[in-house]
Amino acid sequence: MPPCSRLILVRHGRPLVTDGVLPSEWPLAEDSQTSISILGREMGLSPGAILLSSTEPKALATAEALALQSGVRPTDGLREVTKPWFEREADLQRATRAYLAGQVLDGWEPLPTAVERFDRVVARLERPGVVVVTHGTIMTAWLASAGLLPNPFEFWQSLGQPDAWEVRLGSRGLRRLL
């Protein structure tokens, strides 16, 4: 069977930011369930849809909320880019802009390494319509590497929590599902 030509990328719901806990361990905020339910209805997922998820709690919980009667397959290759914690949003914004532009930053997973691990997961997909629940920076980096984003940083800034995008790889198409 040919590789998947269409997939749906979902950015996780809003996490519960917890002091002293790494972002990779944050759970979903309780009020995220409503927005995830709305997203699920808008996406029109059917029972039996294949859902792959990052192994991080906020992504897994988002996938489980979307899953209906389907199972969720946790997949480490879909986790967020490894990066340092930023106290100030402006510092995160500056660093993310530089990272997405290809600059090598101390403490950040190399961009080619992150994109390659994500791409390995996508390359193994064999069915169209697979739902991939992941994170903003890795999703943006992968879409940019596929030539689907004219301005990766602007796309990253525009992402909601949650958010969903349909990707058509053969035609290089991308559209928001909300």
C-alpha positions as a Python dict, from the first residue, in 0.01 Angstrom:
ca = {
    (1, 'M'): (0, 0, 0),
    (2, 'P'): (137, 349, -78),
    (3, 'P'): (232, 578, 209),
    (4, 'C'): (-40, 793, 363),
    (5, 'S'): (-122, 1093, 146),
    (6, 'R'): (-361, 1260, 390),
    (7, 'L'): (-339, 1299, 764),
    (8, 'I'): (-481, 1518, 1034),
    (9, 'L'): (-244, 1692, 1272),
    (10, 'V'): (-385, 1797, 1609),
    (11, 'R'): (-211, 2019, 1857),
    (12, 'H'): (-297, 1916, 2212),
    (13, 'G'): (-539, 2104, 2435),
    (14, 'R'): (-433, 2369, 2684),
    (15, 'P'): (-206, 2218, 2949),
    (16, 'L'): (-212, 2278, 3320),
    (17, 'V'): (114, 2471, 3365),
    (18, 'T'): (262, 2346, 3691),
    (19, 'D'): (560, 2507, 3865),
    (20, 'G'): (844, 2263, 3923),
    (21, 'V'): (712, 2017, 3663),
    (22, 'L'): (871, 1981, 3321),
    (23, 'P'): (641, 2089, 3034),
    (24, 'S'): (673, 1738, 2891),
    (25, 'E'): (492, 1611, 3202),
    (26, 'W'): (210, 1867, 3218),
    (27, 'P'): (-143, 1727, 3216),
    (28, 'L'): (-433, 1892, 3040),
    (29, 'A'): (-609, 2177, 3217),
    (30, 'E'): (-956, 2064, 3328),
    (31, 'D'): (-1132, 2323, 3114),
    (32, 'S'): (-960, 2187, 2800),
    (33, 'Q'): (-1210, 1902, 2771),
    (34, 'T'): (-1481, 2133, 2635),
    (35, 'S'): (-1263, 2273, 2356),
    (36, 'I'): (-1137, 1923, 2269),
    (37, 'S'): (-1496, 1793, 2249),
    (38, 'I'): (-1590, 2081, 2017),
    (39, 'L'): (-1284, 2008, 1804),
    (40, 'G'): (-1376, 1639, 1786),
    (41, 'R'): (-1727, 1721, 1665),
    (42, 'E'): (-1591, 1964, 1405),
    (43, 'M'): (-1343, 1704, 1282),
    (44, 'G'): (-1621, 1447, 1240),
    (45, 'L'): (-1407, 1157, 1356),
    (46, 'S'): (-1570, 821, 1319),
    (47, 'P'): (-1536, 528, 1557),
    (48, 'G'): (-1242, 320, 1444),
    (49, 'A'): (-1032, 616, 1333),
    (50, 'I'): (-662, 560, 1391),
    (51, 'L'): (-519, 800, 1648),
    (52, 'L'): (-148, 825, 1716),
    (53, 'S'): (-28, 1045, 1997),
    (54, 'S'): (283, 1188, 2145),
    (55, 'T'): (373, 1013, 2469),
    (56, 'E'): (344, 1338, 2667),
    (57, 'P'): (42, 1347, 2906),
    (58, 'K'): (-128, 1655, 2756),
    (59, 'A'): (-120, 1501, 2407),
    (60, 'L'): (-228, 1156, 2526),
    (61, 'A'): (-522, 1304, 2715),
    (62, 'T'): (-622, 1505, 2408),
    (63, 'A'): (-607, 1193, 2190),
    (64, 'E'): (-808, 992, 2441),
    (65, 'A'): (-1075, 1261, 2451),
    (66, 'L'): (-1097, 1252, 2070),
    (67, 'A'): (-1079, 874, 2037),
    (68, 'L'): (-1448, 777, 2065),
    (69, 'Q'): (-1432, 396, 2057),
    (70, 'S'): (-1092, 396, 1889),
    (71, 'G'): (-771, 317, 2061),
    (72, 'V'): (-481, 558, 2093),
    (73, 'R'): (-131, 451, 1997),
    (74, 'P'): (132, 644, 2198),
    (75, 'T'): (435, 712, 1976),
    (76, 'D'): (754, 871, 2108),
    (77, 'G'): (848, 1013, 1766),
    (78, 'L'): (557, 1257, 1796),
    (79, 'R'): (677, 1422, 2119),
    (80, 'E'): (760, 1791, 2136),
    (81, 'V'): (1100, 1931, 2046),
    (82, 'T'): (1331, 1908, 2346),
    (83, 'K'): (1399, 2263, 2457),
    (84, 'P'): (1473, 2461, 2773),
    (85, 'W'): (1207, 2623, 2989),
    (86, 'F'): (1148, 2996, 2942),
    (87, 'E'): (1005, 3207, 3224),
    (88, 'R'): (914, 3490, 2989),
    (89, 'E'): (691, 3443, 2686),
    (90, 'A'): (895, 3698, 2488),
    (91, 'D'): (1210, 3486, 2537),
    (92, 'L'): (1026, 3173, 2417),
    (93, 'Q'): (899, 3363, 2114),
    (94, 'R'): (1248, 3487, 2019),
    (95, 'A'): (1405, 3144, 2063),
    (96, 'T'): (1129, 2966, 1870),
    (97, 'R'): (1158, 3212, 1581),
    (98, 'A'): (1533, 3147, 1564),
    (99, 'Y'): (1487, 2769, 1596),
    (100, 'L'): (1227, 2750, 1320),
    (101, 'A'): (1459, 2960, 1101),
    (102, 'G'): (1721, 2686, 1141),
    (103, 'Q'): (1951, 2840, 1402),
    (104, 'V'): (2126, 2598, 1636),
    (105, 'L'): (2030, 2686, 1994),
    (106, 'D'): (2184, 2562, 2318),
    (107, 'G'): (1959, 2312, 2493),
    (108, 'W'): (1731, 2261, 2190),
    (109, 'E'): (1704, 1933, 2004),
    (110, 'P'): (1864, 1989, 1664),
    (111, 'L'): (1594, 2082, 1414),
    (112, 'P'): (1694, 1817, 1156),
    (113, 'T'): (1687, 1548, 1427),
    (114, 'A'): (1341, 1649, 1548),
    (115, 'V'): (1198, 1665, 1196),
    (116, 'E'): (1354, 1332, 1104),
    (117, 'R'): (1203, 1148, 1405),
    (118, 'F'): (858, 1294, 1329),
    (119, 'D'): (894, 1215, 960),
    (120, 'R'): (982, 850, 1038),
    (121, 'V'): (641, 812, 1205),
    (122, 'V'): (454, 978, 918),
    (123, 'A'): (643, 776, 655),
    (124, 'R'): (514, 451, 813),
    (125, 'L'): (149, 554, 790),
    (126, 'E'): (-34, 356, 526),
    (127, 'R'): (-394, 473, 561),
    (128, 'P'): (-531, 817, 475),
    (129, 'G'): (-706, 1008, 749),
    (130, 'V'): (-485, 906, 1038),
    (131, 'V'): (-507, 1152, 1329),
    (132, 'V'): (-175, 1252, 1485),
    (133, 'V'): (-192, 1434, 1819),
    (134, 'T'): (127, 1625, 1883),
    (135, 'H'): (275, 1963, 1979),
    (136, 'G'): (312, 2307, 1825),
    (137, 'T'): (685, 2336, 1764),
    (138, 'I'): (742, 1988, 1621),
    (139, 'M'): (429, 2010, 1408),
    (140, 'T'): (541, 2347, 1270),
    (141, 'A'): (896, 2226, 1206),
    (142, 'W'): (772, 1917, 1020),
    (143, 'L'): (521, 2111, 808),
    (144, 'A'): (790, 2365, 721),
    (145, 'S'): (1031, 2087, 620),
    (146, 'A'): (760, 1950, 388),
    (147, 'G'): (738, 2290, 218),
    (148, 'L'): (384, 2356, 345),
    (149, 'L'): (446, 2677, 541),
    (150, 'P'): (556, 3007, 390),
    (151, 'N'): (619, 3150, 738),
    (152, 'P'): (675, 2882, 1004),
    (153, 'F'): (697, 3122, 1299),
    (154, 'E'): (372, 3295, 1202),
    (155, 'F'): (201, 2955, 1174),
    (156, 'W'): (338, 2851, 1516),
    (157, 'Q'): (208, 3174, 1671),
    (158, 'S'): (-138, 3119, 1523),
    (159, 'L'): (-186, 2769, 1664),
    (160, 'G'): (-464, 2720, 1916),
    (161, 'Q'): (-485, 2470, 2199),
    (162, 'P'): (-631, 2248, 2066),
    (163, 'D'): (-603, 2297, 1692),
    (164, 'A'): (-640, 2065, 1392),
    (165, 'W'): (-503, 2072, 1039),
    (166, 'E'): (-561, 1846, 742),
    (167, 'V'): (-243, 1777, 546),
    (168, 'R'): (-250, 1650, 187),
    (169, 'L'): (105, 1546, 118),
    (170, 'G'): (81, 1472, -254),
    (171, 'S'): (-74, 1807, -341),
    (172, 'R'): (112, 1995, -67),
    (173, 'G'): (-220, 2115, 72),
    (174, 'L'): (-287, 2233, 425),
    (175, 'R'): (-613, 2354, 577),
    (176, 'R'): (-738, 2427, 926),
    (177, 'L'): (-1027, 2207, 1034),
    (178, 'L'): (-1209, 2461, 1251),
}
